Amino acid sequence: MTRELAAYFFVTEFKDAEELDNIPAALDRATRFINAMGDLLNQLDELTEDATEEEIQFIYYEVGKAFYGTDKDSLRNFFKDIYLLLFGQTAAGRIGTLTKFMGLDDFINRIRDRLNDPFDIRGNVRTYKKIAHIKVQNKR
């Protein structure tokens, strides 16, 4: 899993295959991310579906601080890596809100699926926009 994730980070973030010196950085980043995601999934598994967005967001921040560091840029990189893996882009809405909106169990499963297959193209933003649109339509 680490190699696939490192390759994913390399091709999506570094984008310059000529810069082979970035491969160790991508591998280090993937290893740190996998460790963080393992801890995150353990903590999210302990929550119930009625957990608030704030409680969920707090867990993301605590895991980010533990594995990436407490400064603003390090936390930004943590969330950037999550968004990159889940949505194929480096920014999205508040992750606690997205997790709550999609459903805690569904979101946990999505993280696991993407960690197992980071190149799965179903994780793009258009897919999530369609899901959001369908859920909004069903609530009316």
Disulfide bonds with the S-S distance in Angstrom:
none
